[in-house]
């Protein structure tokens, strides 16, 4: 094998190693972001349920006093 072919192979191996490392780092970032999105979606679902339950409770409590019969009738 000539010197230039060996040099090119070594450079390609170095680039491949760097590309593999970068791909691993990107995979880790994507994995962490997916975990974060899953947590945020769970929190959002909880908040939506909480808001709906508060709204349901509030609608039960909101009465028009004009519809109420006074106690002396």
Backbone bond lengths (Angstrom), bond angles and torsions (degrees), N, CA, C in turn:
res aa  C-N    CA-C-N  psi(-1)  N-CA   C-N-CA  omega(-1)  CA-C   N-CA-C  phi
1 X - - - 1.452 - - 1.522 108.56 -
2 X 1.312 115.56 131.54 1.456 118.39 -178.72 1.522 110.51 -75.97
3 X 1.292 113.67 163.31 1.462 120.57 -176.66 1.543 111.51 -60.90
4 X 1.324 117.36 -41.65 1.458 119.76 -176.66 1.533 111.07 -69.48
5 X 1.328 117.90 -36.01 1.465 120.67 178.02 1.522 109.33 -67.94
6 X 1.329 117.02 -42.07 1.463 120.86 178.30 1.533 110.59 -63.88
7 X 1.308 116.63 -40.46 1.459 121.11 178.19 1.529 110.38 -63.43
8 X 1.328 116.67 -43.90 1.470 120.55 179.85 1.529 110.42 -64.35
9 X 1.320 117.53 -40.23 1.470 120.65 178.85 1.527 109.83 -63.90
10 X 1.313 117.62 -43.56 1.469 121.44 178.45 1.533 111.05 -61.90
11 X 1.342 116.29 -41.56 1.463 119.53 178.28 1.527 110.97 -64.97
12 X 1.329 116.60 -41.05 1.461 120.35 178.43 1.532 111.16 -64.84
13 X 1.331 116.80 -40.26 1.461 120.07 177.50 1.527 110.72 -63.35
14 X 1.324 116.80 -40.25 1.464 121.05 178.98 1.532 109.80 -64.69
15 X 1.323 116.72 -43.46 1.467 120.13 178.35 1.519 111.18 -64.86
16 X 1.330 117.78 -39.06 1.450 121.26 178.85 1.527 110.42 -64.76
17 X 1.308 116.61 -41.60 1.461 120.66 178.12 1.529 110.21 -62.22
18 X 1.325 116.72 -44.30 1.457 120.98 178.56 1.535 110.23 -62.89
19 X 1.332 116.61 -43.70 1.466 120.30 179.68 1.530 110.62 -63.19
20 X 1.324 117.99 -40.19 1.468 121.58 177.28 1.534 111.03 -62.11
21 X 1.322 116.63 -42.99 1.467 120.72 178.57 1.528 110.93 -63.37
22 X 1.322 116.43 -43.82 1.462 119.91 179.66 1.533 110.83 -65.09
23 X 1.325 117.32 -38.98 1.455 120.83 178.38 1.527 110.54 -64.11
24 X 1.327 117.47 -41.62 1.473 120.79 176.45 1.531 110.99 -61.38
25 X 1.332 116.87 -42.68 1.466 120.47 179.18 1.528 110.67 -63.48
26 X 1.333 116.68 -43.13 1.460 119.89 179.58 1.529 111.22 -65.50
27 X 1.327 116.76 -39.02 1.461 120.10 177.19 1.527 110.84 -61.49
28 X 1.324 116.82 -40.42 1.467 120.79 177.92 1.527 111.35 -64.34
29 X 1.329 116.61 -40.58 1.464 120.44 178.84 1.528 109.76 -63.54
30 X 1.327 116.83 -46.23 1.463 120.66 -179.84 1.527 110.33 -61.93
31 X 1.321 117.17 -41.83 1.463 121.31 179.44 1.524 110.99 -61.59
32 X 1.334 116.92 -46.63 1.471 120.62 179.31 1.525 111.26 -64.65
33 X 1.321 117.03 -38.90 1.456 119.86 178.90 1.532 110.73 -66.08
34 X 1.326 117.29 -38.25 1.460 119.84 178.15 1.524 110.60 -65.37
35 X 1.325 116.95 -40.92 1.463 119.82 176.15 1.523 110.81 -60.30
36 X 1.339 116.20 -43.33 1.456 120.47 -179.70 1.535 110.30 -64.80
37 X 1.323 117.38 -42.43 1.465 119.89 178.41 1.523 111.02 -63.72
38 X 1.323 117.35 -38.52 1.471 120.36 177.70 1.528 110.63 -62.14
39 X 1.343 116.48 -43.52 1.464 119.95 178.04 1.528 111.30 -63.85
40 X 1.327 116.52 -43.20 1.461 120.16 -179.26 1.527 111.37 -65.55
41 X 1.321 116.84 -38.03 1.472 119.78 177.86 1.528 110.50 -65.87
42 X 1.307 116.97 -39.28 1.467 120.12 177.97 1.534 109.91 -64.54
43 X 1.322 116.87 -42.22 1.460 120.26 178.15 1.522 110.83 -64.55
44 X 1.310 117.08 -39.98 1.455 121.03 179.22 1.525 110.96 -64.69
45 X 1.328 117.22 -42.39 1.471 120.37 176.70 1.529 110.39 -60.30
46 X 1.331 116.27 -43.83 1.470 119.98 179.32 1.519 110.29 -61.98
47 X 1.335 116.76 -45.14 1.458 120.14 -179.65 1.530 111.32 -62.76
48 X 1.322 116.86 -41.56 1.469 120.07 179.51 1.528 110.51 -63.43
49 X 1.322 116.70 -41.64 1.460 119.90 177.93 1.529 110.55 -64.84
50 X 1.316 115.77 -40.52 1.461 120.53 179.83 1.535 110.35 -63.96
51 X 1.316 116.71 -45.13 1.460 120.75 179.45 1.524 109.97 -62.91
52 X 1.330 116.88 -42.61 1.458 119.80 179.46 1.528 111.45 -63.36
53 X 1.314 117.37 -40.16 1.463 119.38 179.63 1.524 110.91 -68.49
54 X 1.330 116.78 -37.17 1.467 120.16 177.31 1.526 109.45 -66.81
55 X 1.333 116.47 -41.65 1.467 119.37 178.71 1.523 110.81 -64.21
56 X 1.312 117.30 -40.85 1.462 120.86 179.46 1.525 110.27 -63.80
57 X 1.310 116.47 -42.79 1.462 121.02 178.66 1.523 110.27 -65.10
58 X 1.331 116.45 -42.45 1.465 120.36 -179.45 1.514 110.95 -64.65
59 X 1.317 118.04 -38.22 1.459 119.71 -179.17 1.522 110.51 -67.85
60 X 1.317 117.48 -30.13 1.463 119.99 176.28 1.527 111.04 -70.97
61 X 1.309 116.40 -32.59 1.455 121.49 -176.78 1.518 112.73 -83.04
62 X 1.323 118.04 -21.29 1.456 120.11 -177.59 1.532 109.41 -82.20
63 X 1.302 115.29 109.91 1.458 121.20 178.63 1.521 107.72 -126.10
64 X 1.266 113.47 144.64 1.464 118.09 175.48 1.522 107.42 -83.66
65 X 1.314 116.39 121.63 1.463 120.92 -177.53 1.528 111.68 -63.34
66 X 1.326 117.53 -22.63 1.462 120.26 177.72 1.527 111.43 -68.90
67 X 1.352 116.82 -23.82 1.466 120.39 178.09 1.528 112.36 -82.26
68 X 1.307 116.22 -12.46 1.468 120.10 -178.49 1.532 110.76 -78.68
69 X 1.283 117.73 139.08 1.469 122.13 175.63 1.528 107.87 -87.44
70 X 1.304 116.00 126.94 1.468 117.41 179.41 1.517 110.16 -62.26
71 X 1.317 118.42 150.34 1.464 121.41 -175.75 1.519 113.40 -64.04
72 X 1.337 120.67 -22.11 1.453 120.95 -177.11 1.519 113.16 -84.27
73 X 1.323 119.71 -0.39 1.468 121.55 176.97 1.498 110.78 -90.11
